[in-house]
Structure formats: C-alpha cells, structure tokens
Amino acid sequence: MKEEFEFGVLLPSTEEDVDQINPLKMEVGIEDCLHIEFQYNKGKYYLKDCVTGRVNFALVKINLKYM
C-alpha cells in the first residue's frame, strides 16, 4: 500500500418512507360518460419495482373496444 486515507460509510436507515406505505389513488374520466379509478398499492415505486393495483370502472356509458 502506497498511500493511506480515511473514508466514511453511509448506511441508509431501515425506516420505510411515508410515501412508500400510503396507497395512491387517481381518478380520471370524461364528464358523464366514463369514470375510472386507479388504486396503487404504494405511493412510490422504484425502477425495478412491479406496479400492482386495481382499476375500477365507476361509470361507463360508452362502448369500450379494447383496453
């Protein structure tokens, strides 16, 4: 070893982020024709996470061909 130097190590906390725990809910739609509610299990996702949740059709007055 030719040279010595000090270094530090940062250990992330094990506490989960509040956004990670709270579910996320979103509503979209067309007035008086279509209302869809999306519910996700977490409020924050990472790039390699799998997005899971539910889709609820609150109001459907039009024909859906595919989704």
Rosetta silent file (secondary structure, phi, psi, omega in degrees, C-alpha in Angstrom):
SEQUENCE: MKEEFEFGVLLPSTEEDVDQINPLKMEVGIEDCLHIEFQYNKGKYYLKDCVTGRVNFALVKINLKYM
SCORE:     score description
SCORE:     0.000 S_00000001
   1 L     0.000  129.235 -177.006    0.000    0.000    0.000 S_00000001
   2 L   -94.686  -29.447 -174.410    1.480    3.313   -1.045 S_00000001
   3 L  -142.918  141.939  176.917   -0.965    5.788    0.487 S_00000001
   4 L  -108.721  143.705  173.759   -3.411    5.844    3.391 S_00000001
   5 L  -151.859  154.869  179.622   -6.614    7.873    3.519 S_00000001
   6 L   -90.482  148.643  175.635   -9.764    7.959    5.649 S_00000001
   7 L  -143.855  158.978 -179.657  -13.182    7.222    4.262 S_00000001
   8 L  -117.910  158.055  178.962  -16.705    7.092    5.640 S_00000001
   9 L  -122.773  130.839  178.495  -19.605    4.716    5.111 S_00000001
  10 L  -106.853  118.984  178.312  -23.224    5.874    4.997 S_00000001
  11 L  -101.533  121.446  179.135  -25.788    3.260    5.998 S_00000001
  12 L   -66.089  149.651 -179.804  -29.357    4.073    4.932 S_00000001
  13 L   -71.272  154.815 -178.846  -31.976    3.932    7.661 S_00000001
  14 L   -88.635   -6.253  179.034  -34.269    0.933    7.809 S_00000001
  15 L   -70.057  135.836  179.521  -37.386    3.063    8.391 S_00000001
  16 L   -77.753  146.064  178.091  -39.745    2.997    5.433 S_00000001
  17 L   -68.354  146.054 -177.953  -40.640    6.254    3.732 S_00000001
  18 H   -62.586  -38.598  178.784  -44.159    7.542    4.441 S_00000001
  19 H   -65.643  -26.057 -179.738  -44.924    7.731    0.672 S_00000001
  20 H   -69.852  -32.417 -175.574  -43.906    4.087    0.358 S_00000001
  21 H   -84.586  -43.112 -175.281  -46.612    2.967    2.811 S_00000001
  22 L   -70.373  129.528  177.042  -49.548    5.139    1.745 S_00000001
  23 L   -70.463  157.201 -178.423  -51.508    3.833   -1.243 S_00000001
  24 E  -110.989  134.650 -179.307  -52.018    6.110   -4.237 S_00000001
  25 E  -128.550  134.767 -178.518  -55.463    6.739   -5.751 S_00000001
  26 E  -137.623  137.324  178.190  -56.193    8.524   -9.038 S_00000001
  27 E  -120.526  131.290  177.065  -59.491    9.215  -10.798 S_00000001
  28 E  -133.583  160.853  177.865  -59.774   10.077  -14.494 S_00000001
  29 E   169.297  178.216  175.891  -62.675   10.291  -16.869 S_00000001
  30 E  -112.963  131.622 -173.664  -64.916   12.030  -19.336 S_00000001
  31 L   -54.839  125.119  177.630  -67.766   14.021  -17.833 S_00000001
  32 L    60.606   15.591  178.477  -70.997   11.966  -17.637 S_00000001
  33 L  -126.167  -47.960 -173.036  -69.541    9.217  -19.894 S_00000001
  34 E  -149.927  126.802  175.286  -66.633    7.397  -18.291 S_00000001
  35 E  -131.971  123.641 -178.556  -65.041    7.486  -14.828 S_00000001
  36 E  -122.253  135.370  176.483  -62.118    5.208  -13.974 S_00000001
  37 E  -112.501  128.453  175.174  -60.402    4.902  -10.571 S_00000001
  38 E  -107.913  131.368  177.400  -56.836    3.624  -10.309 S_00000001
  39 E  -126.093  119.812  179.386  -55.588    2.387   -6.929 S_00000001
  40 E  -105.263  148.149 -176.007  -51.908    1.554   -6.478 S_00000001
  41 L   -69.986  -29.787 -178.328  -50.537   -0.368   -3.503 S_00000001
  42 L  -127.329  158.401  177.807  -47.689    2.079   -2.848 S_00000001
  43 L   -90.033  -12.819 -178.590  -47.220    5.805   -3.258 S_00000001
  44 L  -141.581  132.683  178.849  -43.651    5.494   -4.534 S_00000001
  45 L  -123.089  149.312  174.253  -42.103    2.944   -6.894 S_00000001
  46 L   -98.917  168.435 -174.143  -38.510    2.311   -7.893 S_00000001
  47 L   -58.838  -35.178 -176.926  -37.366    1.495  -11.424 S_00000001
  48 L   -95.650    3.938  178.095  -37.205   -2.262  -10.860 S_00000001
  49 L   -74.834  155.883  174.157  -40.464   -2.492   -8.869 S_00000001
  50 L   -98.607  124.137 -178.543  -43.568   -4.158  -10.241 S_00000001
  51 L   -81.299  119.554  178.416  -46.560   -1.792  -10.271 S_00000001
  52 L  -125.048  152.828  179.702  -49.610   -3.505   -8.814 S_00000001
  53 E   172.886 -159.919 -177.802  -53.046   -2.161   -8.042 S_00000001
  54 E  -131.166  152.133  173.315  -56.700   -2.088   -9.050 S_00000001
  55 E  -122.779  121.957  178.703  -58.773   -0.453  -11.792 S_00000001
  56 E  -115.327  131.756  175.020  -62.416    0.320  -11.005 S_00000001
  57 E   -94.499  105.731 -176.872  -64.921    1.492  -13.601 S_00000001
  58 E   -80.781  -35.657 -179.021  -67.210    3.850  -11.689 S_00000001
  59 E  -148.017  125.676  178.416  -69.302    4.974  -14.693 S_00000001
  60 E  -134.396  109.421  177.054  -69.369    3.550  -18.232 S_00000001
  61 L  -120.135   13.763  176.716  -71.811    4.966  -20.783 S_00000001
  62 L  -127.928  160.444  179.326  -69.706    4.339  -23.868 S_00000001
  63 L   -84.619  127.855  175.819  -68.642    1.123  -25.619 S_00000001
  64 L   -96.548  125.219 -179.680  -65.051    0.055  -24.924 S_00000001
  65 L   -86.707  -40.878  177.103  -63.462   -1.828  -27.812 S_00000001
  66 L  -156.896  160.393  179.741  -60.179   -2.779  -26.127 S_00000001
  67 L  -149.784    0.000    0.000  -58.130   -1.930  -23.079 S_00000001
